[in-house]
Amino acid sequence: MKIKVCPVCLSPRIRRSSSFDGWLIPVTYVCEECGYRGPVYLEIEVDEEGG
């Protein structure tokens, strides 16, 4: 399973900034931990068993 993480602090608490992202406007991600805001995120693979 792959999860999205912040490219700055590696927190998994990253989300799209708006429900309109990718539809009306370019996709922008926001990190709830460090405040990062931008179009880039990292994807990491985790075990299905919890880590």
C-alpha positions in Angstrom: 0.0 0.0 0.0 1.3 3.5 -0.8 0.7 6.6 1.2 1.3 10.3 0.4 3.7 12.2 2.7 4.9 15.8 2.9 8.2 16.3 1.0 9.5 18.7 3.8 8.7 16.9 7.1 7.6 13.4 5.8 4.3 13.7 7.7 1.4 11.6 6.3 -1.0 14.5 7.2 -0.9 15.9 3.7 -4.1 16.7 1.8 -5.4 18.6 -1.2 -6.0 22.2 -0.5 -9.4 22.3 -2.1 -12.0 19.9 -3.5 -11.6 21.9 -6.8 -7.9 20.9 -7.1 -7.3 19.1 -10.3 -10.6 20.1 -11.7 -10.8 23.9 -11.9 -7.3 24.7 -10.6 -4.0 22.9 -10.4 -3.5 20.4 -7.6 -1.9 22.0 -4.5 -1.2 19.9 -1.4 -1.1 21.3 2.2 0.7 19.7 5.1 -1.1 20.0 8.4 2.1 19.4 10.4 4.6 21.9 8.9 2.5 24.1 6.7 4.0 23.1 3.4 2.0 24.2 0.4 2.8 23.1 -3.1 2.2 20.7 -6.0 4.7 18.0 -4.9 4.3 15.1 -2.5 6.2 11.9 -1.8 4.7 8.5 -2.0 6.1 5.8 0.3 5.2 2.1 0.4 4.2 0.6 3.7 3.5 -3.0 4.7 -0.2 -4.1 4.9 0.7 -5.4 8.3 1.2 -2.0 9.9 4.5 -0.5 9.0 
